Amino acid sequence: MGGRIALVGPTAAVARSFEARLASRFPGNRLAPVSLRRFLSDRRAPARIVLCPAGGNFADDLAFLRAARRRALWPAPGAELSSAIAGLRGFDDAAPEGMLPPAPTRSGRRTALLLEGDVTPERALGAAAAPSPRHWIAERVQCVRIGESVLEELRRLGIRWSVLDPVEVVAVAASPELARAHSRWSRWVPRAVPIRVIARPK
């Protein structure tokens, strides 16, 4: 499948260092090297990514994959919520400021809060202070314009996230050492994601 694939690394320079070595493995695709931070702030970022740890330090590589899991690899809502949201978004009269009420499931319980558009710290903290569900659904991870400190505060309050347009990890470009330790980080990436073993350039 052709299209754009983001090569997401801890820095843009690290991501660029993988570009030539990965080009033959993704023929017909345009590879866009980018840092994780930039990827999270770019509303036009591709939904398909290759995670590219630096490969120079094992502990740093694990920290990068953990950060990607915490901030970028948010799941889609479950099937029942997705169906409810699809019906809810079919109406023309959206709630003020793009905040839709929790989508009711077949049981009639309101189990999630759909946040359309950008989610700022002020908006998030306001929603957290209200008696709303603790499951929040954003459109994309790039719409959540919140720093790590506020995200951590929301986690402590029990907020969990999902997104309507989740990121698809098409591969992890791992050093031989990281690939051998797959069991240490496999829970942080979707199951069955291919591992592309790439030695660090000398």
Steps between C-alpha positions, in 0.01 A plus 500: 500500500651832391477836671685686772662328795649699787834378630465600864817523707606666823639784285460597135869425439459146629193448283686629192782255563255215435353640179744353246519167681121459509417626150535157335279341766208731425496537119239735362477697824633845580689492829478809720761509781379687808558516874237359733432848633450642151281207400271568795462867408444459123129480421584378148736224613452161331301247697748223405837504675824310549643536849873571478688481830852640474674167553792648692388434856266219603347687796432805282337282235267350761416847631415615147269205435335551837444869420355414160259256664390749765446793265449380143366145496155556642237241406178547308174485697331163521251394234192599702633847578615548140149423376347737753742779402430450130132551568563796730719678246229466237300777666545860384467672838837437665549595862673830585877518451502166323440302819243227447327324788601148591391253236231265636549128445223246445463470874420873515803583716713797400850360516723744311547866422565593137725807465497637147766741379803603700517400865689769691613480864223740605235300320628170638523619859151648473362169379689314771341721766152420369312179584585351161616147410866419547530358148571780253503468122692747283506514122878439467791504740614822327182672619601455863710814553601421856842473660620198691447655844129562436461159337650344810259696720211371289632144529500537879136607476422179314469642149566249223512590133404356167491660153275476197799492263769293675862483393595186309848367577617325183840401643759558770852565370700339777867450570608135535517545879150649517360228273647228724325660799162507328327355805601811699299737280254291296207612718559861396429444131207330328522124472666357188669827398803405282847563639750631245845428639736777397856521624623836616710668228874505573 
